[in-house]
Amino acid sequence: MSTPEWPSHGGQAETLLAHFGLPSGHRLDDFSANLNPLGPPAWVRDWLTQHLAGLERYPAPDYSAARQAIANHHQLQPEQVLLTNGGAEAIFLAAALHAWQRAAIMTPSFGEYARACCAHRLSIVEIALPAPDFALDVDTLLARLNDIDVLFLCRPNNPTATLIDTSAMEVLLDYTAWAGCRVVVDEAFVDMVGDTHDAVSLVPLLDRYPHLILLRSMTKFYTLPGLRLGYLLADAATIQAAQTHQPPWSVNHLAAELVAPLLADGAFTRRTQRWLASERPRLRQALSELGLDVVPSQACFFLIQPGAEQRAAGTTSDVLFERLLQQGVLVRHTHNFAGLEGEWLRVALRDEAANRRLVNELKKALHDCLR
């Protein structure tokens, strides 16, 4: 069988079902999209219905209410906030600030950083995080930043779910301030780290490091990927520069108006973090007990691969992926993550019943692979 055309994101089953000869109606549990396992807040559906009338007029061009709500949430000024059409637009705007310059990207990491850099004609230097723990060695990174104009980081990282600690980030930021290298940190999953997420985020460092840009995706934490909602945080001059590259009204009315009530729902945030603190270690243990290699996670997903004995017996991640697909479970391949080349799989954390099914189906698939 020929190699499939691997989709570039999770949550895209059609191409894979067709390639592997499965019907379009093949029942699938989707563990490929790394979203909040609790789903959106319960009140969002009714709220959206009640605000449909606002679609009859243009959004406010400066999104002042949404920016003020974000600024209040992070104890910043509105001039330090730029509302964006999802985290993806924030990534492309950060790249636009450095068109034709040199970027460094850690690998493996989210593919949109490289795509954004290519779109804006940046040359790219890839700096590998070594398997199997994918931990960052700060000294190694600093040695590679000569003549680099902008460094892209994801924290926690996608797809490894690893987290660079704050002290290491301060060392990195001190050096890059001296070297004249901008640092762009994608914090799309930082609210999923745990109860200490306020200390984990780099927002308090923005005043100390004007060369720091933070990217946020509200669609990940609130499970609203179809709505497209994110923002960029930086010093006021950087926000003004980024705004010149942004199309007018790039964020729709419903998304912009939803910012304030989402941020005000502290109970949803606390419930999510309590759930993750309980379910994440339980699933990690269950996956490890299957003999899989599991990268410790600080997000809502795990990076896994068959263990050494399983690989020696011929069970590859591709074999496991196909077997799971046939069994009705969709996980995320890693063929388009530089540095992984398909040797690992990413599985999303979901509710307890779904996670039990995932473990059971993995156990069955691994057993069948060895027959």
N, C-alpha and C positions, 0 to 999 in steps of 0.2 A: 504494500500500500504506500502511495506517495505521501510525502510530508504535507500535512494540512496547512492551509493559509491561516496561521494562528491569529485570532482577534487580538487587537492591541490593548483591550481593556477587559475587565471582568463583566459578567452579566450579559454576554453575547453568545447565546447558545446555537443560533441557527446554522452558522457556518460549520461548526463542529459536528452537529447532528448530521448534516448532509454529508460531510466527508466520511464519517464513520458508518454511513449506511443506515442511520436510525431515522425513524419518521419524525416529522416536525412536531407531532403531538406527543412524542416520547416524554413521559412524566419525568421531571427533573426537580430535585432539591438544589437550589443554587447557593453554593458556598464560594462563589468566585468573586463576588462584589464585596469590598471591605467597607461596609456601612455599619452604623450603630445597630447592634442586634435587637434592641428594643423597638425599633421602628420609630416613626415620627411621633411627637406628642399627640395625645388623643384629640386635643381640641383643634388641631390644624385644619382638618377637613372642613369642619363647619365654618371656621374663620375664613378660609378661602372662598367658600360659597357666599358668605356675607359681604365680601369685598370685591365681587366680580364687577360691580358697577363702576369701579375705578378704572376699568380697562377702556372706558370711553374717552379718557383724556390722557395726555402725555404725563409721564412721571416728572417730578421736579428735577430740572437738569442737574442740580448740584446734590441731590439726595441728602439734603441737610438734616432731616429728621433721623434717617438711618445712620448717617455718620455721627451725629450727636449721641445716639444710643450706643454705638460701638465705642466711641470715645469715653463715655461715662462708664461703660462696662470694664474698660481697661485702664481707667484713670489717665487718659491722654486728652489731647486737644483735638477737636474735629479736623483741624488742618493736618493732622497726622494720619488721617484715615482716607482711603479711597475704596469705594464700593465697587465690586467687580462681578461680572457674569460668571460666577463659580470660581473655584481656585485656579482653573485652567487659564482664564483671562489674566488673573494676577501673575501667573508664571510668565505669560507672553509679554506683559507690560514690563516686568522686571528685566527680561531679556532685551526688550526694545531700548532700554536705557543704555545698553552696551553694544549696540549694533557695530559690527565689523571689528570687535575687540576679541579678547581671549578669555574663555571661560573654563573653569575646572568643575567637573561633576564627579561625585563619588559613585562608584558602581559596586553592587547593583543598586539602582534607585529608580524612581518613577521616570518613565520614558518621555514625559512631556517636557522635562528640562532640556533634553537634547533636541527635541523637536522644535521648541521655542528658540533655542540658540541657532539652529539651522535656518529657521525662518528669518531671523534677523542677521544672518551672515556672521555669526560668531564662530571662531575656531574653537574646538573643544579638546581639552586634555582630560582623559579619564583616569581616575585614581581609584584603584581597586581596594575594597574591603575584603580581607582574606576569609575564606571559609575555614572551618564550619561555624565560627561564632560571629563573623562579620563585624568585629570590634574595630573601632577607629584608633589608630596610633597617631596621636597628635603630632609628634615630632616628625613622623614620616610624611604626614600631610603638609606641614609647614615647609619642609624641604622641597616640596613640589610646587609651591606657589610663586616661584620667581616668575616675573613678567605676566602674572595672571591678573586680569582686571576684575573678574567677578567669580565667586565661588558659590555653587548651588548645593545646599544641604537639605535633607528631609529629616525631621526630628519630631516624633519617632519615624524611623525610616520605612519607606514602602519599597520593597516587599519584605524586608527582614524583620520589621517591628522592633529593631534595636534603638536604643536611646543614648545619644552622646550626653554625658553628664554636664551640669551647668559649669562646674569648675574648668573642665576641658574647653568648653565654649568660650569662657572668659580669656583663657590663654590664647585661643585662636583669634578672638576679636582684638586682643591687644596687639598681636603680631600683624594682623591684616590692616589695622588702623595705621600702623607704622609703614607697612608695605604699599599702601594705597590700593588695596584690593577690597572691593565691595563684597559683603556676605549676604546672600539671600537664603533665608531659612524657611522652609515650608513646614508650618505647624498644623497641618490638616488634621492630625490625629492626637494633638497634644492634650485635648480635653479627655481623652480616653486612657491617659496614663494612670490616673488614680486620684485619690482624695487630695493629694498634694499637688495637683495640676497647676495651681496658681504659682507655686514656687518653681515648677518645671518650665513653664513658659518663659521665653526670653523677653517678654514685653517690658519688664522693669529695667532691662538693659538698654532700651532704645535711647534714653536721654544721655547715657554715657558714650554710646557708640553711634554717631550719626551715619556711619557707613553700613549700618545693619538694616535690612529690609525683612519684615516678617509677612508671610502669606498665610491666610486662613481660608478654610472651606467650611461653610456652615451646612452645606448639603451632605457632608459625611456624618457629622455628629447628629444632625436632626433627620437623617434618612430622607432627604428631599433631592435626590440627584437630578430629577426631571425639572426642578425649578431653577437650578443654576444660581447659586448665591455664595459669594465669597468676599474677601476684602484684603487690602494691602495696608500694612502699618509701617511707617517710616517717619523721618523728620519732614517738616513742612516743605522744604525745597525739593526733596525727592518726590513727594506726593504731587507737587505742581508739575514736575518734569514728566512723571508717569502719566498724568492726566492728559498731557498733550498728545499721547499716543492712543488714547482710548476713544472709540467712537462715541458720539453723543447717544444718550439713552440706551446704553448697552445693557442695563439692568431693568427688567420689566417692573411694572407697578406692583404686582402682587408680591414679588420677591422683596422689593425695597420696603414695602409697608410691613412685611412680616418680620423684619430684623428686630425691631424693638420688643414685640411680644415673645419672640423666641429667646432673646437674651434675658428677659425678665423671668423666664420659667426656671428658676433655680431648683425647684423640686425635681424636674426632669433630669437636670444635670447630676444632682446628687444620686438619684435612683440609678442612672446609667453607671456611674462610677462605683456604686456599691455592688451592682450586678457584675460588672467586670472584675472587681476585686475578688468576688466569690467564684465565678464561673471560669475565668481565665486559668487559674492554677489547676482547677479540676480537669479541664480539657487537656492542658499540657501534660499532666500525669497520665491520662488515659492514652494519649497519642504516644508517649514514650514507652508505655507498657506494651504497645504493639510492636516494639522493636524499631520504630522510626527514629531518625535523627530529627530533633525538634529544636529550632532556634528559640531561646527564651524571648517571650513577647512582652512589649510594653504598649500594645495597641489592641485592636479588635480582630486580629488575624494572626496566623502562625505560618512560618516557612518550614516546610518539612521535606524529607526525602527518605526513601527506603534506607534502612540501616546497612552497615557494612556487610553483614551476613546475608541480608536480603539481596543486596546488589551483587554479591559474589554468586548467588544462586540465579542471577539473571533478571531480577525484578528491578527495572528502571522506573524512573518517574513517568516516562511516556507510557510504559506498559500499565502502570498503576492508574494513570489518568484515563486511559481508554477503558479499562475494566470498570472503573467507577462510573464513567459515563454510561456504559451499558447497563449498570445497575441503578441508574437514575440519580446519580450524584454528580453535579458539575463543580469542579474545583478550578483554580486558576493555574494555567500553565505558566512557565517562566521563559519561554523561548525568545521573547522580545525584551527581556531584562538583561542588559549587558553584564557579563560576569557570571551569569547563572546558566545561560544557554540551554534551558530546558531541564537541567539536572535536579531541580527542586520543584515543589508545588506549593502554592499558597492557599490556605484554607481559612475562610472567614469564621469567626466566632458568631454563633447564633443562639437562639433560645435553647433551654436545657434539653427539651425533647428532640429538637433537630440535631443538637450536638451528639446526643446518644445514638441517633441514627447514623450520623457520620462515622462515629467510632465503630459501630457494628458493620457498616458497609466496608470500611477500610479493612477490618479484620477478615471479612469474607473475601475481599479482593486480594489481600495478601496471601491468604490460604490458597485461593484458586491459582494465583500466579506461580505457586511452588509445585503445583500438581503436574 
